[in-house]
Amino acid sequence: MFWHPTTDKFGAKSKYTQTWKATDRILVQVLQLTSSAPIAGDYDGSAPTLRVKNVETGSTWTENWSSWSMNDWCTVKTWVMTGWSPGIYVMLLGDMESEPFCITAETELLDQTTLIQYSMIDNRRRMDTAFVVNGTRQFFDFRVPGGFKDDNWAFGVDNAQFTTSLYDTVDVHSHEMLMKTFTLGNSEGCPVWFADLLNRLLTCTYVYFDGVRYSRHESDVPEVNAEMEDLRSYIFTQTVQRVINLQPAVENANALRLRRVGEEEDDYRIADVEGETMNRSV
């Protein structure tokens, strides 16, 4: 969700409305801080009220936070939206209103999107989000317009070679690499804050595009590939690299988390199943 993302007064607003599938897990999180917190924030000791509005019917209702005390100065407030009926909604967080978003079951629309799911290995790497809540790793969902095109593959190799006295070349070691360019935004483009969040989430340990794990390629960042004329709407490209050979046990556990298998008991998402030591204090 995006709250007041831009102050640009020039050009028309992007026509793209963020689209979700009903089974996506929209996770909203607020860090409630005390005055002893070592990071900047709101110290009034209360979390903002979260309300949801159905734009089509005009009805508004309040949702309840789940609360977890991470340490002496931070309480994590979370709420999950999933399984809702198709429609246009906005979220009201305190006195802030999010950009409208669409929940749909239309295959033609969803086929033009990619579900990005991301999480961090612990709570020490970032100060603005808690990815491990009460011993359970949380994955955030972010459905975006766009995907991978076959003509945007790039091939590489990391090798060292030895040349014999007869000028035969022999690989001492060699490993292939495959880089892909993710296109963010379809024909109508998307607002600039989609690229901002993509750049941020690629700092995470675990990033999955439609269930396949990728990481940022070197220091590549989202670049504007096309700009919609007279609109604050853009098409971005981001180079990523497939992650294949790291920690099979962790990948198997994450696969269950991404599928939300056994969500009722949450046992499948407890960090101990993958042999990791989770430090829950920031």
Phi, psi and omega per residue, in radians:
M1 nan 2.623 -3.119
F2 -2.198 2.228 3.121
W3 -1.988 2.090 3.105
H4 0.769 1.083 -2.977
P5 -1.432 -0.243 -3.040
T6 -2.532 2.667 3.041
T7 -2.038 0.220 -3.123
D8 -1.214 2.132 -3.128
K9 -1.789 0.088 -3.075
F10 -1.931 2.466 -3.137
G11 1.412 2.720 -3.128
A12 -1.391 2.676 3.134
K13 -1.148 2.565 3.098
S14 -1.011 2.477 3.136
K15 -1.419 -0.167 -3.072
Y16 -1.357 2.301 3.035
T17 -1.904 2.235 -3.106
Q18 -0.977 2.305 -3.033
T19 -2.012 2.335 3.110
W20 -2.182 2.687 2.967
K21 -1.594 2.591 -3.060
A22 -1.033 -0.526 -3.115
T23 -1.484 -0.089 3.065
D24 -1.123 2.699 -3.095
R25 -1.937 1.689 -3.127
I26 -1.469 1.891 -3.073
L27 -1.794 2.105 3.080
V28 -1.869 2.312 -3.078
Q29 -2.368 2.416 3.079
V30 -2.258 2.337 3.057
L31 -1.704 1.997 -3.133
Q32 -1.636 2.021 -3.006
L33 -1.873 2.699 2.981
T34 -1.766 3.053 -3.091
S35 -1.190 -0.277 3.127
S36 -1.513 0.022 -3.109
A37 -1.132 2.402 -3.139
P38 -1.419 0.084 3.127
I39 -2.168 2.748 -3.115
A40 -1.241 2.526 3.105
G41 3.081 -2.977 -3.136
D42 -1.592 2.088 -3.031
Y43 -1.847 0.396 -3.063
D44 -1.357 -0.045 3.039
G45 1.429 0.166 3.141
S46 -2.373 2.607 3.091
A47 -1.597 2.534 3.139
P48 -1.145 2.634 3.091
T49 -1.233 2.383 3.112
L50 -1.896 2.103 3.090
R51 -2.193 2.722 3.106
V52 -2.171 2.402 -3.136
K53 -2.129 2.281 3.010
N54 -1.504 1.935 -3.042
V55 -1.111 -0.612 -3.068
E56 -1.255 -0.658 -3.110
T57 -1.739 -0.342 -3.116
G58 1.440 -0.038 -3.120
S59 -1.323 2.502 -3.124
T60 -2.284 2.428 3.106
W61 -2.505 2.788 -3.082
T62 -1.740 2.427 3.088
E63 -1.892 2.644 -3.108
N64 -1.706 2.406 3.092
W65 -1.365 2.581 2.836
S66 -1.641 2.463 -2.992
S67 -2.138 2.416 3.067
W68 -2.500 2.234 3.137
S69 -1.479 1.941 -3.095
M70 -1.404 -0.685 3.096
N71 -2.808 -2.889 -3.040
D72 -1.175 -0.389 -3.033
W73 -2.118 0.087 -3.107
C74 -2.451 2.204 3.005
T75 -2.004 2.268 -3.096
V76 -1.641 2.130 3.083
K77 -1.856 2.207 -3.118
T78 -2.306 2.687 3.046
W79 -2.624 2.419 -3.086
V80 -2.071 2.263 3.086
M81 -1.915 2.083 3.113
T82 -2.746 2.675 3.080
G83 1.274 0.382 -3.101
W84 -1.460 2.790 3.122
S85 -1.243 2.614 3.082
P86 -0.992 2.511 -3.138
G87 2.853 -3.106 3.091
I88 -1.889 2.238 -3.078
Y89 -2.290 2.802 2.894
V90 -2.343 2.676 3.059
M91 -1.870 2.463 3.127
L92 -2.021 1.894 -3.134
L93 -1.863 1.778 -3.001
G94 1.114 -2.149 3.100
D95 -1.742 0.230 3.128
M96 -1.805 2.427 3.123
E97 -1.990 2.265 -3.110
S98 -1.296 2.911 2.959
E99 -1.138 2.532 3.102
P100 -1.070 2.538 3.083
F101 -2.372 2.711 -3.025
C102 -1.997 2.326 2.968
I103 -1.897 2.194 -3.012
T104 -2.453 2.761 3.031
A105 -2.000 0.141 -3.096
E106 -1.320 2.040 -3.086
T107 -1.076 -0.654 -3.110
E108 -1.068 -0.644 3.110
L109 -1.310 -0.780 -3.071
L110 -1.201 -0.524 3.118
D111 -1.139 -0.315 3.133
Q112 -1.649 0.174 -3.112
T113 -2.096 2.881 3.053
T114 -2.249 2.341 3.089
L115 -1.606 2.018 3.077
I116 -1.779 2.226 3.116
Q117 -2.133 2.364 -3.001
Y118 -2.547 2.632 3.111
S119 -2.771 2.842 3.113
M120 -1.925 2.713 -3.078
I121 -1.181 -0.488 3.127
D122 -2.690 -3.023 -3.108
N123 -1.708 0.121 -3.092
R124 -1.584 -0.349 -2.997
R125 -1.354 -0.495 3.123
R126 -2.320 2.619 -3.113
M127 -1.831 -0.014 -3.067
D128 -1.881 -0.035 -3.096
T129 -2.597 2.526 3.009
A130 -1.867 1.968 -3.097
F131 -1.619 -0.368 3.079
V132 -1.992 1.910 -3.068
V133 -2.005 2.043 3.136
N134 0.968 0.703 3.103
G135 1.427 0.068 -3.082
T136 -2.058 2.221 3.133
R137 -1.305 2.312 3.118
Q138 -1.778 2.333 2.990
F139 -1.870 2.245 3.053
F140 -1.555 2.458 3.063
D141 -1.755 2.471 3.087
F142 -2.517 1.796 -3.135
R143 -1.626 2.231 -3.025
V144 -2.261 2.699 3.027
P145 -1.310 2.414 3.091
G146 2.122 -3.039 -3.109
G147 3.063 -2.859 -3.134
F148 -1.728 2.333 3.073
K149 -1.829 2.488 -3.112
D150 -1.106 -0.486 -3.103
D151 -1.454 0.109 3.101
N152 -1.988 0.478 3.026
W153 -1.505 2.539 3.048
A154 -2.341 2.421 -3.047
F155 -1.954 2.480 3.132
G156 -2.519 3.006 3.112
V157 -2.635 2.494 3.023
D158 -1.986 1.903 -3.044
N159 -2.576 2.858 3.009
A160 -2.321 2.366 -3.041
Q161 -2.114 2.685 3.094
F162 -2.136 2.305 3.120
T163 -1.849 2.167 -3.119
T164 -1.325 3.030 3.126
S165 -1.138 -0.333 3.105
L166 -1.735 0.261 3.063
Y167 1.140 0.465 2.920
D168 -1.467 2.434 -3.141
T169 -1.799 2.252 -3.113
V170 -2.210 2.339 3.077
D171 -1.318 2.186 3.009
V172 -1.361 -0.790 2.960
H173 -2.585 2.669 -3.095
S174 -2.773 2.367 3.082
H175 -2.522 2.251 -3.102
E176 -1.423 2.747 3.101
M177 -2.377 2.557 3.079
L178 -2.231 2.089 3.076
M179 -1.898 2.459 3.099
K180 -2.190 2.600 3.082
T181 -1.794 2.076 3.094
F182 -1.518 2.228 3.109
T183 -1.689 2.046 -3.133
L184 -1.781 1.987 -3.085
G185 1.918 2.309 3.095
N186 -1.690 -2.672 -3.041
S187 -1.065 -0.492 -3.137
E188 -1.647 -0.006 3.123
G189 1.273 -2.959 3.104
C190 -2.652 2.826 3.122
P191 -1.120 2.767 -3.041
V192 -1.147 -0.461 -3.087
W193 -1.242 -0.251 3.002
F194 -1.108 -0.730 3.122
A195 -1.207 -0.608 3.107
D196 -1.064 -0.817 -3.138
L197 -1.215 -0.646 3.083
L198 -1.042 -0.767 3.124
N199 -1.101 -0.675 3.140
R200 -1.222 -0.795 -3.060
L201 -1.207 -0.403 3.101
L202 -1.279 -0.049 2.978
T203 -1.440 -0.127 -3.080
C204 -1.370 2.777 3.134
T205 -1.194 -0.769 -3.063
Y206 -2.047 2.046 3.105
V207 -2.322 2.169 -3.099
Y208 -2.160 2.282 3.047
F209 -1.833 1.927 -3.057
D210 0.858 0.769 3.045
G211 1.488 -0.043 3.141
V212 -1.882 2.273 -3.031
R213 -1.447 2.321 3.079
Y214 -2.334 2.843 3.000
S215 -2.351 2.844 3.098
R216 -1.089 2.394 3.070
H217 -1.450 1.964 -3.126
E218 0.899 -2.178 -3.111
S219 -1.899 0.473 -3.100
D220 -1.185 2.444 3.132
V221 -2.226 2.841 3.120
P222 -1.050 2.305 3.126
E223 -2.114 2.504 3.109
V224 -1.223 2.099 3.121
N225 -1.704 -0.533 3.107
A226 -2.726 2.602 3.120
E227 -2.161 2.240 3.141
M228 -1.268 2.214 -3.069
E229 -1.072 2.266 3.093
D230 1.140 0.244 3.109
L231 -2.214 2.573 2.988
R232 -1.478 1.126 -3.053
S233 -2.470 2.406 -2.961
Y234 -2.478 2.801 2.954
I235 -2.025 2.205 -3.092
F236 -1.978 2.748 3.003
T237 -2.211 2.517 -3.125
Q238 -2.478 2.185 3.126
T239 -1.520 2.240 3.124
V240 -2.282 2.871 -3.117
Q241 -2.238 2.392 -3.123
R242 -1.162 2.370 3.052
V243 -1.767 2.110 -2.991
I244 -2.148 -0.740 -2.840
N245 -1.832 0.280 -3.088
L246 -1.768 2.250 2.905
Q247 0.728 1.333 3.132
P248 -0.980 -0.630 -3.138
A249 -1.124 -0.691 3.109
V250 -1.154 -0.734 -3.135
E251 -1.109 -0.687 3.107
N252 -1.118 -0.720 3.117
A253 -1.162 -0.718 3.123
N254 -1.141 -0.608 3.121
A255 -1.045 -0.668 3.086
L256 -1.197 -0.669 3.119
R257 -1.109 -0.755 -3.101
L258 -1.131 -0.593 3.141
R259 -1.434 -0.195 -3.117
R260 1.037 0.719 3.075
V261 -1.296 2.299 3.109
G262 1.243 0.518 -3.067
E263 -1.008 -0.470 -3.059
E264 -1.112 -0.643 -3.104
E265 -1.759 -0.343 3.124
D266 1.153 0.055 -3.105
D267 -1.081 -0.552 -3.081
Y268 -1.177 -0.306 -3.099
R269 -1.801 0.079 3.134
I270 -1.255 2.331 -2.967
A271 -1.076 -0.475 -3.053
D272 -1.113 -0.371 -3.087
V273 -1.160 -0.342 -3.133
E274 -1.875 0.211 3.045
G275 1.277 0.322 3.136
E276 -1.650 2.676 3.012
T277 -1.774 1.931 -3.079
M278 -1.658 2.015 3.031
N279 -1.567 1.987 -3.006
R280 -1.523 -0.073 -3.141
S281 -1.669 2.327 3.112
V282 -1.293 nan nan
